[in-house]
Amino acid sequence: MTTLTGTPLAPLLDQLFAEADEAAAETDSAVADLSEEEQARMMRSKTGYLDLYGRLKNVPLAVSRETGTLLYMLARGINARNIVEFGTSFGISTLYLAAALRDNGGGRLITTEFESSKVARARENLTAGGLIDLVEIREGDALQTLKSGLPKTIDLLLLDGAKGLYPDVLALLEGQLRPGAFVVADDADASPDYLARVRSTEQGYLSTPFASDVEVSMHLI
Ligand SMILES: C[S@@+](CC[C@H](N)C(=O)[O-])C[C@H]1O[C@@H](n2cnc3c(N)ncnc32)[C@H](O)[C@@H]1O
């Protein structure tokens, strides 16, 4: 039995994914006045994300179950003790990562989110999952909240906030990534600059797409 498959976490994740399915219609209506091109532009923009995520503040926008399980397995496989996450939302991916820390024997997960109502939801969910003691939620824009106070080494980084900021957030944290650290980027296709960086053989990463919307990269140096 693992923390992920036991109680209270497994039934909590079932409930949160059921709620996420129900919220799908709300996601559509929050952006109904925007064309697909406009949504894509906001998603990639370094400024338009504020409006986009403001509209989506009531919906979880969570990673898939498969990506959650991948995150848990990667964190367990490298015995991660220090994890950083960009984009907390309701804390669903955070629950998977914190469960891995628990099963690794402990550690620290720093996650960041600028929508205060989402920070409150994430805190509630992490408390219900019995994992809040492992998690520090930093409220604010990641480019500020992740500037300092980081662990000396980072074992795993999840990028799941504004896609246009993936290269900037990576640049902030890169110095702390240990050799063999994983960087997982959700919906990375919306960040071509980021993909160009981690897929270039000269940048110190080995990188591969996974399940069409996730880029899994290993920091080699
Ligand atoms: C796709 S959702 C994250 C989903 C979450 N990782 C999960 O699987 O449960 C992206 C979240 O990042 C937040 N976000 C976007 N850009 C941000 C930024 N620059 N700083 C902090 N949070 C940001 C949004 O408000 C949104 O809640």
The ligand as an SDF file (V2000), in Angstrom:
LIG
                    3D

 27 29  0  0  0  0  0  0  0  0999 V2000
   -3.0250   24.3340  -15.1120 C   0  0  0  0  0  0  0  0  0  0  0  0
   -3.3270   25.0720  -13.5750 S   0  0  0  0  0  0  0  0  0  0  0  0
   -2.3900   24.0890  -12.4390 C   0  0  0  0  0  0  0  0  0  0  0  0
   -3.0200   22.7450  -12.1450 C   0  0  0  0  0  0  0  0  0  0  0  0
   -2.3510   22.0100  -11.0260 C   0  0  0  0  0  0  0  0  0  0  0  0
   -0.9310   21.8430  -11.2760 N   0  0  0  0  0  0  0  0  0  0  0  0
   -3.0000   20.6560  -10.8450 C   0  0  0  0  0  0  0  0  0  0  0  0
   -2.6820   19.7370  -11.5980 O   0  0  0  0  0  0  0  0  0  0  0  0
   -3.8510   20.5290   -9.9690 O   0  0  0  0  0  0  0  0  0  0  0  0
   -2.3260   26.4990  -13.6910 C   0  0  0  0  0  0  0  0  0  0  0  0
   -2.3870   27.3620  -12.4500 C   0  0  0  0  0  0  0  0  0  0  0  0
   -1.2570   28.2290  -12.4430 O   0  0  0  0  0  0  0  0  0  0  0  0
   -1.6440   29.4880  -11.9440 C   0  0  0  0  0  0  0  0  0  0  0  0
   -0.6730   30.4360  -12.4930 N   0  0  0  0  0  0  0  0  0  0  0  0
   -0.5190   30.7780  -13.7960 C   0  0  0  0  0  0  0  0  0  0  0  0
    0.5000   31.6170  -13.9470 N   0  0  0  0  0  0  0  0  0  0  0  0
    1.0120   31.8410  -12.6940 C   0  0  0  0  0  0  0  0  0  0  0  0
    2.0700   32.6320  -12.2080 C   0  0  0  0  0  0  0  0  0  0  0  0
    2.8000   33.4000  -13.0250 N   0  0  0  0  0  0  0  0  0  0  0  0
    2.3540   32.5890  -10.8920 N   0  0  0  0  0  0  0  0  0  0  0  0
    1.5970   31.8310  -10.0510 C   0  0  0  0  0  0  0  0  0  0  0  0
    0.5560   31.0700  -10.4670 N   0  0  0  0  0  0  0  0  0  0  0  0
    0.2730   31.0740  -11.7690 C   0  0  0  0  0  0  0  0  0  0  0  0
   -3.0570   29.6770  -12.4610 C   0  0  0  0  0  0  0  0  0  0  0  0
   -3.7870   30.5970  -11.6710 O   0  0  0  0  0  0  0  0  0  0  0  0
   -3.6090   28.2560  -12.3930 C   0  0  0  0  0  0  0  0  0  0  0  0
   -4.3040   28.0210  -11.1990 O   0  0  0  0  0  0  0  0  0  0  0  0
  1  2  1  0
  2  3  1  0
  2 10  1  0
  3  4  1  0
  4  5  1  0
  5  6  1  0
  5  7  1  0
  7  8  2  0
  7  9  1  0
 10 11  1  0
 11 12  1  0
 11 26  1  0
 12 13  1  0
 13 14  1  0
 13 24  1  0
 14 15  1  0
 14 23  1  0
 15 16  2  0
 16 17  1  0
 17 18  1  0
 17 23  2  0
 18 19  1  0
 18 20  2  0
 20 21  1  0
 21 22  2  0
 22 23  1  0
 24 25  1  0
 24 26  1  0
 26 27  1  0
M  CHG  2   2   1   9  -1
M  END
$$$$
